[in-house]
Amino acid sequence: MTSHATISIEPVGVRWQSMLPPLAVLALAGLGLLSSDYVVTVLGFAFIYAIFCTGLNFFMGYTGQASFGQSAFAAIGGYGSAILCADYGWEPLLALLFTMAISGVAAVFVGYPTLRLRGHYLAMATFALGLIVYEISIEWTSLTQGYMGYSGVPPLGIAGFDLVTVKQQLVALAVVALFGVFVAARLRQSRFGRALASIAGSEPAARALGVDIARYKLIAFVIGALYASAAGSLFAHFVGFISPEVFGVTMVVQSFAMLYLGGIGTMWGPTIGAVIVSVLPEALRGLKEMQDIAYTAILIFILIFAPRGLAGLSALFKRDRAQTREGA
């Protein structure tokens, strides 16, 4: 499925504007440290979804394909970390890295035949993947404990040092989210990123230029799986509990809302969308019965007046400023 998002390769030179998003993320984390544990938990979920959507943006935004099955790899990461740490005493970081490797291998085996499909057929195939893994997490009770879920998952930690408080974990999640965006930005500005942009623009044209479309699609799919697995593992360690409902259709819908609201195909769009979609319902909780109506109205308003997402507004302002200079 071809994406209509405009993908532009930004200059490598660092401008002061490029420092605003990471500073905003750090400021948000700092605000969380001064708030209650409830606010910290909401922000923690936002950063986890930011990691998940950054990976999804690789396949949907940069490559212009459709994937409804990234939740499957998040489930592999979440249950993998829960089982390895709770039952076998693995270090959380080691379990996270190991499950990422398993998810990457699984993405290769699943993606090689699946990515030969195009358009709606690819979307349905990836959606089926997510549903299959979801059903496995319910029915394979001897491994996943079904709807009872997995409890007793230890908090994040490294080399024997555990992040026992949610505020410590929030800082770690913010750092991981920023690192994920940094890696995505470097890849986007590389030859690999330019190849993905050509595929998103026109597959026949990219093929004529010598781009191995199947290979680059598979690599983008695997990268998205690695991000999703990391997000699933971090969720398990952050909450201390994992169950099938986390990786159901709701996760797909929320991640799509975050991606399009923030700006698909942009560098910081997934992070912006994840924060907005996670925080906004809590900010509107005081409206009680009108909460859902207000939340929906705000989302529709943003999508109407910012069709390229909130991150796309900066490009729009730059273009208007350039047109004003030319007119002057």
Secondary structure, 3 states (H helix, E strand, C coil): CCCCCCCCCCCCCCCHHHHHHHHHHHHHHHHHHCCCHHHHHHHHHHHHHHHHHHHHHHHHHHCCCCCCCHHHHHHHHHHHHHHHHHHHCCCHHHHHHHHHHHHHHHHHHHHHHHCCCCHHHHHHHHHHHHHHHHHHHHHCHHHHCHHHCEECCCCCEECCEECCCHHHHHHHHHHHHHHHHHHHHHHHCCHHHHHHHHHHHCHHHHHHCCCCHHHHHHHHHHHHHHHHHHHHHHHHHHHCEECHHHHCHHHHHHHHHHHHHHCCCCCCHHHHHHHHHHHHHHHCHHHHHHHHHHHHHHHHHHHHHCCCCHHHHHHHHHHHHHHHHHHC
